[in-house]
Amino acid sequence: MGCDTLRVEERRRQVAFCLPWLVTAGVLEPRVRVSRMPKYAQQLRDHDRNPCIAETDASRKCMDDNNYKKDMCTDYFLKYKNCRKFWHDIMMQRKRNGVKPEMPSAEERKKILESVEKPY
């Protein structure tokens, strides 16, 4: 029995077998699956929302380079932790002062880092 004569319920079971034939015969359109990052992941990579992207990338690279031995990357982890703490404190101060947005933009953060000596 060919793919063109299959009943509907049989087609469901044999889609994997018939799919190439159905695409070449023009019955189905080939679909291109677009892989998108989830919205939360996009926010983590946004420089205006996440001030510690460089520290995150550095710690992940260290883990990759050292075969995921955490004790080899403690300096990177501490730098990331200090970065998050520094910007969290600034965000809380701005919130108390009623400044919007609470997290400074990437440009504002650059100016803040230039004015502060060794923040983290």
C-alpha positions in Angstrom: 0.0 0.0 0.0 1.4 3.4 -1.0 1.4 6.6 0.9 -1.3 8.1 -1.3 -3.9 5.4 -0.5 -3.5 5.3 3.3 -6.5 6.1 5.4 -6.3 9.0 7.8 -5.6 6.9 10.9 -3.0 4.9 9.1 -1.4 8.2 7.9 -1.0 9.3 11.5 1.0 6.2 12.3 3.2 6.4 9.3 3.9 10.1 8.9 7.5 9.6 9.5 7.7 7.1 6.7 5.6 9.1 4.2 6.7 12.6 5.0 9.5 12.8 2.4 7.1 11.5 -0.3 4.3 13.9 0.8 6.7 16.9 0.6 8.1 16.0 -2.8 4.6 15.3 -4.2 3.5 18.8 -3.1 0.9 17.5 -0.6 2.7 19.1 2.4 4.8 22.2 2.6 8.2 21.7 4.1 8.2 23.5 7.5 11.3 25.4 8.7 11.4 25.2 12.4 12.6 28.5 13.8 14.3 28.1 17.1 13.7 31.1 19.4 15.0 31.8 22.8 12.3 32.0 25.4 11.3 35.5 26.5 13.0 35.0 29.9 16.3 34.0 28.2 16.1 37.0 25.9 15.7 39.2 29.0 18.8 37.7 30.5 20.8 38.5 27.4 19.5 42.1 27.2 22.2 44.6 28.3 19.7 47.1 29.6 18.1 44.5 32.0 21.1 42.4 33.0 24.2 44.4 34.0 26.3 41.3 34.6 26.3 39.6 31.2 30.1 39.7 30.9 30.6 38.1 34.3 28.0 35.4 33.4 29.7 34.6 30.1 33.1 34.5 31.8 32.0 32.1 34.5 30.3 29.8 31.9 33.4 29.9 29.7 35.6 29.0 32.8 33.3 26.0 33.6 33.5 24.8 29.9 37.2 25.2 29.8 37.8 23.4 33.2 35.4 20.5 32.6 32.8 21.8 35.0 35.1 21.7 38.0 33.6 24.5 40.2 36.6 24.9 42.4 38.6 26.1 39.4 36.2 29.0 38.8 35.5 30.4 42.2 37.1 33.8 41.3 34.6 34.1 38.4 31.7 33.1 40.6 32.7 35.7 43.2 33.0 38.4 40.6 29.5 37.5 39.3 28.1 37.5 42.8 29.7 40.9 43.6 28.4 42.3 40.4 24.8 41.2 41.1 25.1 42.6 44.6 26.5 45.9 43.5 23.7 46.5 40.9 21.0 45.2 43.2 22.1 47.8 45.8 22.0 50.5 43.2 18.6 49.4 42.0 17.2 49.3 45.6 18.6 52.8 46.2 17.0 54.2 43.0 13.7 52.5 44.0 13.8 54.2 47.4 14.4 57.5 45.7 11.6 57.0 43.3 13.8 56.9 40.2 12.4 55.1 37.2 13.5 52.8 35.7 15.0 51.2 38.8 17.8 49.5 36.9 20.0 52.0 35.1 20.3 51.7 31.4 23.5 50.3 29.9 24.8 53.8 29.2 24.0 55.0 32.7 25.7 52.0 34.2 28.9 52.7 32.1 29.0 56.2 33.6 28.4 54.8 37.2 31.3 52.3 36.7 33.6 55.1 35.5 32.8 57.2 38.6 33.3 54.4 41.1 36.7 52.9 41.7 36.7 49.0 41.5 33.1 48.4 42.3 33.4 44.6 42.2 
